[in-house]
Amino acid sequence: MSKDSARDAMVQEARELLVAMEAALLQTEMEGPSRDSIHAIFRAAHTIKGSAGLFAFDSIVQFTHHLEHVLERVREERLALDSHLMSLLLQCSDYIGELVDAIERGQEAEEPNAERRAALLAELDAVAAFSVDHAPASVPVPLAALRGAAGSESATADQAATRVPYWHLSLQLNENVLRDGLDPLSFLHYLRSLGRIVALVTVESAIPEAAAMDAESCYLGMEICLASDSTLQTLENVFEFVRDDSRIDILLPRAPLSAYAERLARLAPQDAARLAAAWRGLALFDQAQWQSLEAASATPSDALAAAVEPMAAEGVLQRPRALDERRAQEQKFIKIEVSKLDQLIDLVGELVIAGASARLIARRRKDSQFEEATQAIDTLMEQIRDAALTLRMVQINEVFQRFPRIVRDIARDLGKDIDLVMTGSDTELDKSMVERLADPLMHIVRNAIDHGIEPAAERLAAGKPAKASLQLNAIHESGSVVIEVMDDGRGMDREAILAKAVAQGLASPDAELSDAEIYRFVFEPGFSTARQVTELSGRGVGMDVVRRNIEALHGEVSIDTGRGRGTVVRLRLPLTLAIISGFQVVVGNAVFVIPLDMVVECIDMPPQQPGSHIVNVRDEPLPFVPLRELFDLPARERGRNSLVIVQYGPLRAGLLVDGLLGECQAVIKPLGRLFGKVKGLSGSTILGDGRVALILDIAHLVHHTQQQEQGSAQAYAERGVASAP
């Protein structure tokens, strides 16, 4: 791996760890501190420090060292994780993010924010000093006595603290430690830097027969006596990278005698005998203590290894996991650069176009074997296309996970109490679209908190709970992804919006507008009904950005609101912008492609009244749009018209076409600047014969028919239309 690639990998890993750290902090704030969450916070900071140390990024290493010092006090329960410390830790996480950004830009030697760093370090040191000055006296908690101890006097003797001056470490590293690129000897070398290894006994019972041995697996365990003045946390940190999958037990100096007996009980007889011999060589126990060990195991001290047999029968002995069980936990994920996925999608797109060309040639030659071969290739290409697109699909949680922190900080600044609920975080969307969703959602959420949600006093006066609710929802619906931002605030003032639109010349005073049309004014540039401008909103630029960005993704945004009942801002987006399953239709001499997910059915065109754009289908009025008239195309001399019924969200409409050509795989190509703003078209694709086919914008066409329906609904009711057979 090149240095630049390693740097990029470190940056990516650090950002993922910062996200995990922030999520654990917010979870702790909402649910209260737990051992798991505190451990997750510490592990994230420690791993970032270790990765930065490998590349000599001293700025991160030094800062996270101070952060670790505070987190260590929290883990030791010598420092309470209150709201003040929580805010400090979140600020530290933000600052580490700035350092990571500097590394990505190649500016790691420059300090991004010297004043902020100094302030954070001073506060961290002050918190750590306070925890030391006010630390409670430590009360050692003895381990439980082993089962089978004889008599109360023996049990009392087992609980008594010994005078052993050494730390005792029991290590059984996970079997894949070598495959993960870690050297077990490196842990020993690091321990030697912390003190002196006075005894080391290898645990060999897990080593299989030579025929069953895997040269890449680690089977050895170790029992170590260490003379060191380090803290327990320092020793635990040595094994931070292997702690989750390994068995690491650390026994403090002067631990109860029963704890040493327990160490023996865990080992196989031959390993326990060698460990007991090492202890004897160090003269760790006096005669009375050896007699207590004998009493606990009911076995003479010179044959102490046999003591594990009755304990193993009672389930005390813990064997290492079987080889097959550990192999099942091997790495299942790999990281791939996005550019490589983009290249794969481009090649799959070219393959789809080439396949369409081969299929067309086979059809023209009327070669049955050739056609069968192209059909088989088509099936495989469709599977390859789906698999390739799946690689680009990511969970929308990649965007959602930013908002707990955002909502927390904004709510605290505004003095509001808001409960954020997120559902559908596992909904998948194309990665390129997920990345471009962050800004629109940010504007919507900020507006909801600042303008939509009332202060607690106002909510209580309106009969609402003081704590507001803000929801982020994501679902799949009719071949699209729908994202909703819902709040239970004051809602939008319809009359105020209409009055502002009239004042700005966006609507005439006597115009009869629907609620949807009125609320659409909110997305106009410079439009705002806010009485005062805040740091977050009120300048009339945010919602304009939302509409522009969503439309650039071939999506749409709508608002559903009411005075006193809150607001729902709904975003509807296509699943992907790369390759789609399409349905080809012909109008005049032009071929159009309709996204297949939006096609409901195809029927012969029912009879209609002249001049009407509504037909009756199964006793239901259905608006339709003649594509020939819409795009001003010449009529065909022969053939009968067909009606393609499409659905976008809850709305249905018909598209009048001259003919149906069937399903296809469409590689979406941009229209370019000349045609980019043409209504009714969302892109183009290349057909098998080299011609260009236009992809229809179903969202726009459905809304176009709805507008037509509103204008002709009364005439339709008076004149009636012929029913479809």
Secondary structure, 3 states (H helix, E strand, C coil): CCHHHHHHHHHHHHHHHHHHHHHHHHHHHHHCCCHHHHHHHHHHHHHHHHHHHHCCCHHHHHHHHHHHHHHHHHHCCCCCCCHHHHHHHHHHHHHHHHHHHHHHCCCCCCCCCHHHHHHHHHHHHHHHHHHHHCCCCCCCCCCCCCCCCCHHHHHHHHHCECCCCCEEEEEECCCCCCCCCCCHHHHHHHHHHHCEEEEEEEECCCCCCHHHCCCCCCCCEEEEEEECCCCHHHHHHHCCCCCCCCEEEEECCCCEHHHHHHHHHHCCHHHHHHHHHHHHHHCCCCHHHHHHHHHHHCCCHHHHHHHHHHHHHCCCCCCCCCHHHHHCCCCCCCCCCHHHHHHHHHHHHHHHHHHHHHHHHHHHHCCHHHHHHHHHHHHHHHHHHHHHHHHHEEECHHHHCCHHHHHHHHHHHHCCCEEEEEECCCCEEEHHHHHCCHHHHHHHHHHHHHHHCCCHHHHHHCCCCCCEEEEEEEEEECCEEEEEEEECCCCCCHHHHHHHHHHCCCCCCCCCCCHHHHHHHHHCCCCCCCCCCCCCCCCCCHHHHHHHHHHHCCCEEEEEEECCCEEEEEEEEECCCCEEEEEEEEECCEEEEEEHHHEEEEEECCCCCCCCCEEEECCEEEEEEEHHHHHCCCCCCCCCCEEEEEEECCEEEEEEECEEEEEEEEECECCCCCCCCCCCEEEEEECCCCCEEEEECHHHHHHHHHHHHHHHHHHHHHHCCCECC
